[in-house]
Amino acid sequence: MDKESREPSKSRSNQRWAEFRFSVIGPLLASPPGKGELGRELKRLAAKSWRHPITGQPKRFGVSTIERWYYQALRSSAKEGPVEVLRRKVRSDHGRHPALSAKVAEALAAQYRQHPSWSYQLHYDNLVALAESQPELGPLPSYRSVLRFMKARGYLKRPRRGPVHSPGAQAAERRYEAREIRSYESEYVNALWHLDFHHGSRPVLRPCGSWVHPLLLGILDDRSRLCCHLQWYLAEGARELCHGLSQAFLRRELPRAMLFDNGSAMVAKETREGLLRLGVLAEHTLPYSPYQNGKQEAFWGQIEGRLLPMLEGAGKELTLAALNEATLAWVEMEYNRKVHRETAQSPLCRYLDDRSVGRPAPEVRCLQEAFTAEVTRVQRRSDGTVSLDGVRFEVPSRYGHLPRLALRYASWDLSRALLCDPKSGAVLCRLYPQDKTKNGEGRRARRSGPDGPSSRQGPPEQAPPAPGMAPLLEKIMRDYAATGLPPAYLPGPEA
């Protein structure tokens, strides 16, 4: 006997009763008793002990009860078979809740709309307090009646989506109520990647002697569920995100699109412009809607339920390097090679066998140049420098004639900046921070013009002025003389 038949089920009690009654009178229908033998057969069935279809306890039934079942099955029509007519009738008030008056139901519905994250017990306790202050609600039903009413109406406890009075949280709540949620999957490998940070529950010891809870950056392929890269960091910033993304691109391929939330690292200028330069579409989940990135959220359950428990024996010797080493070994040797429950394939096999729409990743230098923010700065003409976040960079003299420069740099790496073409975005050269100590030695390079290095050995010599007046002044004087007017001035007394 299976588990479902051993355990009573209230939702299927009518069906269980029908099957039980048919099993009792079924032999009488298969072999009808002769004339005058029906009473003896009914007494024989009434003398037997039967297993109750709901409780499973021994139970006997009277002759009249079994006789009623027999004649009900015997008179069944072709449309309704004997099992159907033996089914218990549904109560006429099924689906209704007469214990709750209309006013109580309305008050409970209004209370749930305002506080959908409350528990059932909290709703009932507040309903009791409301009835004490408003006697017109009348007597309240029991807690079980209120519980059945809320479940029947779909008043289920829902997690709170952000601050109560936040416009974004309210919009997410309205969208959740109005739109249904469906699972999805990309058709091709590398068509969509998921990305997110996870706050780990296991602290690590830093070299400085402090304990910190690291954050795990995880990148998953939507189609194959392959973990493209997994690494622990001490912060959740754009620097860590771009560092992990670059490794994922180099290890796998460039995806067509990425889905992540609206964290500060994801909306940073370096991240957005870097993905755009690499041709990766950046898609963000809606605010307070983590279910849109459900595959990533489910992956964190394996991290907390399988990986981190295996590190409990490490004790206080666990460092960030050791944690990363163990994590990468687990994800490559177990997770990526274990058969997935939904796809019936291992993520690695599905990643290699299915059709991929990814593109080859560029070299490391191109990735470093891609994850930068582009800004515009005015060049200081006196010494040919520009300032970025308080650091002054020297501009080559061949670009000294440009008043405004388009620069690209990463806010976490001020040791380098890139001068690029404002029209095409192509990188022209790399800029270095100003070294005032070296400049104090007095050595200066020759200036270079826009067409290349100059052949002059020193500063340009000033040519002597041409003899006579300037051509424009001569023309003005001729036009003035042609008017015939005398000079409009009075000569002063001569010495």
C-alpha positions as CSV (number, residue, x, y, z in Angstrom):
1,M,0.0,0.0,0.0
2,D,1.4,3.4,-1.0
3,K,1.9,6.3,1.4
4,E,-1.1,8.2,0.0
5,S,-3.4,5.3,0.8
6,R,-2.1,4.9,4.3
7,E,-2.3,8.5,5.2
8,P,-5.9,10.0,5.3
9,S,-6.5,13.0,3.1
10,K,-9.3,15.4,3.8
11,S,-9.2,16.8,0.2
12,R,-10.1,13.3,-1.2
13,S,-12.5,12.0,1.5
14,N,-15.4,11.9,-0.9
15,Q,-13.5,9.8,-3.4
16,R,-12.2,7.5,-0.6
17,W,-15.8,6.9,0.7
18,A,-17.0,6.1,-2.8
19,E,-14.2,3.6,-3.4
20,F,-14.7,2.0,0.0
21,R,-18.5,1.6,-0.4
22,F,-18.0,0.1,-3.9
23,S,-15.5,-2.4,-2.5
24,V,-18.2,-3.5,0.1
25,I,-21.1,-4.0,-2.3
26,G,-19.0,-4.8,-5.4
27,P,-19.1,-8.6,-4.9
28,L,-23.0,-8.4,-4.8
29,L,-23.0,-6.5,-8.1
30,A,-20.6,-9.0,-9.8
31,S,-22.5,-12.0,-8.5
32,P,-26.1,-11.1,-7.8
33,P,-27.6,-13.2,-5.0
34,G,-30.5,-15.4,-5.8
35,K,-34.1,-14.9,-4.8
36,G,-34.4,-14.7,-1.0
37,E,-30.6,-14.7,-0.5
38,L,-30.0,-10.9,-0.4
39,G,-30.8,-10.6,3.3
40,R,-28.4,-13.4,4.2
41,E,-25.6,-11.8,2.2
42,L,-26.2,-8.4,3.7
43,K,-26.1,-9.8,7.2
44,R,-22.8,-11.5,6.4
45,L,-21.3,-8.2,5.2
46,A,-22.6,-6.4,8.2
47,A,-20.9,-9.0,10.5
48,K,-17.4,-8.2,9.0
49,S,-15.0,-5.5,10.3
50,W,-14.0,-3.0,7.7
51,R,-11.2,-0.5,7.7
52,H,-12.5,3.0,7.9
53,P,-11.6,4.9,4.7
54,I,-10.6,8.1,6.6
55,T,-9.3,7.1,10.0
56,G,-8.1,3.6,9.1
57,Q,-9.7,2.1,12.3
58,P,-11.8,-1.1,12.3
59,K,-15.4,-0.3,11.6
60,R,-18.7,-2.2,11.2
61,F,-21.8,-1.0,9.2
62,G,-25.4,-2.0,9.7
63,V,-27.5,-4.0,7.3
64,S,-29.7,-1.1,6.3
65,T,-26.6,1.0,5.5
66,I,-25.1,-1.7,3.2
67,E,-28.5,-2.3,1.7
68,R,-28.8,1.4,0.8
69,W,-25.4,1.4,-0.8
70,Y,-26.4,-1.7,-2.8
71,Y,-29.6,-0.2,-4.3
72,Q,-27.9,3.1,-5.0
73,A,-25.3,1.3,-7.1
74,L,-27.9,-0.9,-8.7
75,R,-30.0,2.0,-9.8
76,S,-27.0,4.0,-11.2
77,S,-27.4,5.2,-14.8
78,A,-25.0,4.9,-17.7
79,K,-23.9,8.5,-17.2
80,E,-23.2,8.1,-13.5
81,G,-21.5,4.8,-12.7
82,P,-21.8,3.0,-9.4
83,V,-18.7,4.6,-7.9
84,E,-20.0,8.1,-8.7
85,V,-23.4,7.6,-7.1
86,L,-21.7,6.2,-4.0
87,R,-19.7,9.3,-3.5
88,R,-20.7,11.5,-0.6
89,K,-22.7,14.6,-1.5
90,V,-21.0,17.9,-1.3
91,R,-22.5,20.1,1.4
92,S,-24.8,22.9,0.1
93,D,-22.8,25.5,2.0
94,H,-19.4,24.2,0.7
95,G,-17.2,27.2,-0.1
96,R,-19.1,29.5,2.1
97,H,-18.1,30.7,5.6
98,P,-21.3,31.4,7.5
99,A,-19.3,31.9,10.7
100,L,-18.0,35.2,9.3
101,S,-20.4,38.0,8.8
102,A,-20.1,40.3,5.9
103,K,-18.7,43.1,8.1
104,V,-16.1,40.9,9.6
105,A,-15.0,39.6,6.2
106,E,-14.8,43.1,4.9
107,A,-12.7,44.3,7.9
108,L,-10.4,41.3,7.5
109,A,-10.0,41.9,3.8
110,A,-9.1,45.6,4.4
111,Q,-6.6,44.6,7.1
112,Y,-4.9,42.1,4.8
113,R,-4.6,44.6,2.0
114,Q,-2.8,46.9,4.4
115,H,-0.6,44.2,6.0
116,P,-0.1,41.2,3.7
117,S,3.1,40.2,5.5
118,W,1.3,39.6,8.8
119,S,0.9,36.1,10.1
120,Y,-2.5,34.5,10.5
121,Q,-2.4,34.7,14.3
122,L,-1.4,38.4,14.1
123,H,-4.4,39.1,11.8
124,Y,-6.7,37.3,14.2
125,D,-5.4,39.1,17.3
126,N,-5.8,42.5,15.6
127,L,-9.3,41.5,14.4
128,V,-10.2,40.7,18.1
129,A,-8.9,44.1,19.1
130,L,-10.9,45.8,16.3
131,A,-14.1,44.0,17.4
132,E,-13.7,45.3,20.9
133,S,-13.5,48.9,19.7
134,Q,-16.2,48.4,17.1
135,P,-19.1,46.4,18.6
136,E,-21.1,46.6,15.3
137,L,-18.9,43.9,13.9
138,G,-20.7,41.4,16.1
139,P,-19.3,38.2,17.6
140,L,-16.1,36.9,16.1
141,P,-15.7,33.3,14.9
142,S,-12.9,31.1,16.1
143,Y,-9.3,31.3,14.9
144,R,-9.7,28.1,12.8
145,S,-12.7,29.7,11.0
146,V,-10.7,32.8,10.2
147,L,-7.8,30.7,9.1
148,R,-9.9,28.7,6.7
149,F,-11.5,31.8,5.4
150,M,-8.1,33.5,4.7
151,K,-6.7,30.5,2.9
152,A,-9.9,30.0,0.8
153,R,-9.7,33.7,-0.3
154,G,-6.0,33.6,-1.1
155,Y,-5.0,35.8,1.9
156,L,-1.6,34.1,2.2
157,K,1.3,35.5,4.1
158,R,3.7,37.2,1.7
159,P,7.2,38.4,2.3
160,R,7.6,42.2,2.7
161,R,8.9,43.8,-0.5
162,G,11.1,46.7,0.7
163,P,10.0,49.5,3.0
164,V,6.3,49.8,3.6
165,H,5.9,53.4,2.4
166,S,8.5,53.1,-0.4
167,P,7.0,54.0,-3.9
168,G,9.2,51.2,-5.4
169,A,8.0,48.6,-2.9
170,Q,4.4,49.6,-3.5
171,A,4.8,49.4,-7.3
172,A,6.4,45.9,-6.9
173,E,3.5,44.8,-4.7
174,R,0.9,46.0,-7.3
175,R,2.9,44.3,-10.1
176,Y,3.1,41.1,-8.1
177,E,-0.7,41.0,-7.6
178,A,-1.5,42.0,-11.2
179,R,0.9,39.8,-13.1
180,E,1.4,36.1,-12.9
181,I,4.9,34.6,-12.4
182,R,6.3,32.0,-14.8
183,S,9.6,30.2,-15.0
184,Y,11.7,30.8,-18.0
185,E,14.8,29.5,-19.7
186,S,17.0,30.7,-22.6
187,E,17.0,28.8,-25.8
188,Y,20.7,28.9,-26.3
189,V,23.9,28.6,-24.2
190,N,25.5,32.0,-23.5
191,A,22.3,33.8,-24.5
192,L,21.7,35.0,-20.9
193,W,23.9,35.0,-17.8
194,H,22.8,35.6,-14.2
195,L,24.9,37.6,-11.8
196,D,24.6,38.5,-8.1
197,F,26.5,38.9,-4.8
198,H,25.7,36.8,-1.8
199,H,26.6,37.6,1.8
200,G,28.3,34.6,3.2
201,S,27.4,33.2,6.7
202,R,31.0,32.0,7.4
203,P,33.5,34.6,8.6
204,V,37.2,34.5,7.6
205,L,40.3,35.8,9.3
206,R,42.2,38.6,7.7
207,P,46.0,39.1,8.0
208,C,45.4,42.2,10.0
209,G,43.7,40.1,12.7
210,S,40.0,41.1,12.1
211,W,37.1,38.8,11.3
212,V,34.9,39.6,8.3
213,H,32.0,38.0,6.4
214,P,33.1,37.8,2.8
215,L,30.7,38.2,-0.2
216,L,30.4,35.7,-3.0
217,L,30.1,36.7,-6.6
218,G,28.4,34.1,-8.7
219,I,27.8,34.1,-12.4
220,L,25.5,31.4,-13.9
221,D,24.5,30.5,-17.5
222,D,20.7,30.5,-17.8
223,R,20.5,27.6,-20.3
224,S,22.9,25.1,-18.8
225,R,23.0,26.3,-15.2
226,L,26.8,26.2,-15.5
227,C,28.7,28.3,-13.0
228,C,30.9,30.5,-15.2
229,H,32.8,31.9,-12.2
230,L,32.6,31.9,-8.4
231,Q,34.8,34.0,-6.1
232,W,34.7,35.5,-2.6
233,Y,35.5,39.2,-2.1
234,L,35.7,41.5,0.9
235,A,33.6,44.2,-0.7
236,E,30.7,44.5,-3.1
237,G,31.9,47.1,-5.5
238,A,32.4,47.8,-9.2
239,R,36.1,46.8,-8.9
240,E,35.2,43.3,-7.6
241,L,32.4,42.9,-10.1
242,C,34.6,43.8,-13.1
243,H,37.4,41.6,-11.8
244,G,35.0,38.6,-11.6
245,L,33.4,39.4,-14.9
246,S,36.7,39.5,-16.7
247,Q,37.6,36.1,-15.4
248,A,34.3,34.6,-16.4
249,F,34.7,36.0,-19.9
250,L,38.2,34.6,-20.3
251,R,37.2,31.2,-18.9
252,R,34.0,30.8,-21.0
253,E,32.8,33.2,-23.7
254,L,31.2,36.6,-24.1
255,P,27.4,36.2,-23.5
256,R,24.7,38.1,-25.3
257,A,22.9,39.5,-22.3
258,M,23.3,39.6,-18.5
259,L,20.6,39.9,-15.8
260,F,21.3,41.3,-12.4
261,D,19.7,43.6,-9.8
262,N,20.1,47.3,-9.3
263,G,23.0,47.2,-6.8
264,S,25.6,50.0,-6.8
265,A,28.2,47.8,-8.4
266,M,25.8,46.8,-11.2
267,V,24.8,50.4,-12.1
268,A,28.3,51.8,-11.8
269,K,29.5,53.7,-14.9
270,E,32.5,51.4,-15.4
271,T,30.2,48.3,-15.4
272,R,27.6,49.8,-17.7
273,E,30.0,51.2,-20.3
274,G,32.2,48.1,-20.1
275,L,29.4,45.7,-21.0
276,L,28.2,48.1,-23.7
277,R,31.7,48.2,-25.3
278,L,31.9,44.4,-25.2
279,G,28.5,44.1,-26.9
280,V,26.7,42.5,-23.8
281,L,23.2,43.7,-23.2
282,A,22.7,44.6,-19.5
283,E,19.2,43.9,-18.2
284,H,18.2,44.7,-14.6
285,T,15.6,43.0,-12.5
286,L,12.6,45.1,-11.3
287,P,13.0,46.7,-7.9
288,Y,12.1,44.4,-5.0
289,S,11.5,41.5,-7.3
290,P,14.2,38.9,-6.6
291,Y,12.1,36.1,-8.0
292,Q,13.1,37.3,-11.5
293,N,16.6,36.0,-10.8
294,G,15.4,32.8,-9.2
295,K,18.1,30.5,-10.6
296,Q,20.7,32.6,-8.9
297,E,18.8,32.7,-5.6
298,A,18.4,28.9,-5.7
299,F,22.1,28.5,-6.3
300,W,22.9,30.2,-3.0
301,G,21.0,27.5,-1.2
302,Q,23.6,25.0,-2.3
303,I,26.4,27.3,-1.2
304,E,24.9,27.5,2.3
305,G,23.6,24.0,2.5
306,R,26.4,22.0,1.0
307,L,29.6,23.9,0.5
308,L,29.9,25.9,3.7
309,P,28.9,23.0,6.0
310,M,31.9,21.0,4.7
311,L,34.2,23.8,5.9
312,E,33.0,23.6,9.5
313,G,36.1,21.6,10.5
314,A,38.4,24.3,9.2
315,G,37.7,26.3,12.4
316,K,39.6,29.5,12.8
317,E,42.2,28.7,10.2
318,L,39.9,29.6,7.4
319,T,41.3,32.5,5.3
320,L,39.9,34.2,2.2
321,A,42.5,32.4,0.0
322,A,41.6,29.0,1.4
323,L,37.9,29.7,1.1
324,N,38.3,30.6,-2.6
325,E,40.4,27.6,-3.3
326,A,37.8,25.2,-1.8
327,T,35.0,27.0,-3.5
328,L,36.5,26.8,-7.0
329,A,37.4,23.1,-6.5
330,W,33.8,22.4,-5.4
331,V,32.1,24.2,-8.2
332,E,34.3,22.7,-10.9
333,M,34.5,19.1,-9.6
334,E,31.0,18.7,-8.2
335,Y,28.4,21.3,-9.1
336,N,29.3,21.7,-12.8
337,R,29.6,17.9,-13.2
338,K,26.5,16.8,-11.1
339,V,23.3,16.0,-13.0
340,H,20.8,18.8,-12.6
341,R,17.3,17.8,-11.4
342,E,15.4,19.9,-14.0
343,T,17.6,19.5,-17.1
344,A,18.6,15.8,-16.4
345,Q,22.1,16.7,-17.5
346,S,25.1,18.0,-15.8
347,P,25.7,21.8,-16.4
348,L,29.0,21.1,-18.0
349,C,27.6,18.6,-20.5
350,R,24.7,20.8,-21.4
351,Y,27.0,23.8,-21.8
352,L,29.2,21.9,-24.3
353,D,26.5,20.0,-26.2
354,D,23.8,22.7,-26.7
355,R,24.0,25.4,-29.3
356,S,25.9,28.4,-28.1
357,V,25.5,32.0,-29.3
358,G,28.5,33.3,-27.3
359,R,31.5,35.2,-28.8
360,P,35.2,34.7,-28.1
361,A,36.5,36.9,-25.3
362,P,39.2,39.5,-26.1
363,E,42.5,39.6,-24.4
364,V,43.1,40.9,-20.9
365,R,44.3,44.3,-22.0
366,C,41.1,44.9,-24.0
367,L,39.0,43.9,-21.0
368,Q,40.8,46.3,-18.7
369,E,40.3,49.1,-21.2
370,A,36.6,48.2,-21.6
371,F,35.6,48.4,-17.9
372,T,36.4,52.1,-17.6
373,A,34.2,55.2,-17.3
374,E,34.5,57.9,-20.0
375,V,34.7,61.5,-18.9
376,T,35.6,64.9,-20.4
377,R,38.2,67.2,-18.9
378,V,39.6,70.6,-19.8
379,Q,43.4,70.6,-20.4
380,R,45.4,73.1,-18.5
381,R,47.4,74.8,-21.2
382,S,50.2,76.0,-18.9
383,D,51.7,72.6,-18.2
384,G,49.5,70.3,-20.4
385,T,47.8,68.3,-17.6
386,V,44.3,67.1,-16.6
387,S,42.9,66.2,-13.2
388,L,41.0,63.0,-12.5
389,D,39.7,62.4,-8.9
390,G,42.4,64.6,-7.5
391,V,45.3,63.0,-9.5
392,R,46.9,65.1,-12.2
393,F,47.9,63.3,-15.4
394,E,50.4,64.6,-18.0
395,V,49.1,64.9,-21.6
396,P,51.7,64.4,-24.5
397,S,52.6,67.6,-26.2
398,R,51.2,66.4,-29.6
399,Y,47.7,66.7,-28.0
400,G,48.5,70.0,-26.4
401,H,46.4,72.0,-28.9
402,L,43.2,70.2,-27.8
403,P,41.2,72.2,-25.3
404,R,38.9,69.4,-24.1
405,L,40.0,65.8,-23.8
406,A,37.9,62.6,-23.7
407,L,39.4,60.3,-21.0
408,R,38.6,56.8,-19.8
409,Y,39.7,55.5,-16.4
410,A,38.6,53.2,-13.6
411,S,37.9,54.9,-10.3
412,W,39.7,52.1,-8.3
413,D,42.9,52.4,-10.5
414,L,44.2,55.9,-10.7
415,S,47.6,54.7,-11.9
416,R,46.5,54.9,-15.5
417,A,44.1,56.8,-17.8
418,L,43.4,56.4,-21.4
419,L,43.1,59.3,-23.9
420,C,40.5,58.4,-26.5
421,D,39.0,59.9,-29.7
422,P,35.8,61.7,-28.8
423,K,34.2,60.7,-32.1
424,S,35.0,57.0,-32.5
425,G,36.1,56.2,-28.9
426,A,39.3,54.6,-30.1
427,V,42.1,54.7,-27.5
428,L,44.9,57.1,-28.6
429,C,47.4,56.7,-25.8
430,R,47.9,56.0,-22.2
431,L,48.3,58.9,-19.7
432,Y,50.5,58.6,-16.6
433,P,50.3,60.5,-13.3
434,Q,52.5,63.6,-13.0
435,D,55.9,63.0,-11.3
436,K,56.8,66.4,-9.9
437,T,60.1,65.1,-8.4
438,K,61.3,64.0,-11.8
439,N,60.1,67.2,-13.4
440,G,62.3,69.0,-10.9
441,E,65.4,67.7,-12.5
442,G,65.0,70.2,-15.3
443,R,65.1,67.9,-18.3
444,R,62.4,68.6,-20.9
445,A,61.5,66.8,-24.0
446,R,61.0,68.5,-27.3
447,R,57.5,69.6,-28.2
448,S,55.6,67.6,-30.7
449,G,52.9,69.1,-33.0
450,P,49.8,67.4,-34.1
451,D,51.6,66.1,-37.2
452,G,54.4,64.4,-35.3
453,P,57.7,65.2,-33.6
454,S,59.1,68.6,-34.4
455,S,62.6,68.9,-36.1
456,R,63.4,72.1,-34.3
457,Q,66.1,72.0,-31.8
458,G,64.8,74.9,-29.7
459,P,62.0,77.3,-29.3
460,P,60.9,78.9,-32.6
461,E,62.6,82.2,-33.6
462,Q,60.4,85.2,-34.1
463,A,60.7,86.6,-37.7
464,P,61.4,90.3,-38.2
465,P,58.3,92.4,-39.1
466,A,57.8,93.3,-42.8
467,P,58.7,96.9,-43.8
468,G,55.9,99.4,-44.1
469,M,52.4,99.4,-42.8
470,A,50.1,96.5,-42.7
471,P,48.1,95.9,-45.9
472,L,44.8,96.5,-44.1
473,L,45.8,99.8,-42.6
474,E,47.1,101.0,-46.0
475,K,43.7,100.2,-47.6
476,I,41.8,102.0,-44.8
477,M,43.9,105.1,-45.3
478,R,43.3,105.0,-49.1
479,D,39.6,104.8,-48.6
480,Y,39.6,107.6,-46.1
481,A,41.6,109.9,-48.5
482,A,39.1,109.1,-51.3
483,T,36.3,110.7,-49.3
484,G,38.0,114.1,-49.6
485,L,37.5,114.9,-46.0
486,P,40.4,116.5,-44.0
487,P,41.8,114.6,-41.2
488,A,39.5,115.0,-38.2
489,Y,42.1,116.1,-35.7
490,L,43.9,119.3,-34.6
491,P,47.6,119.2,-34.7
492,G,49.2,120.2,-31.5
493,P,51.7,123.0,-31.1
494,E,55.2,122.1,-32.3
495,A,58.1,122.3,-29.9
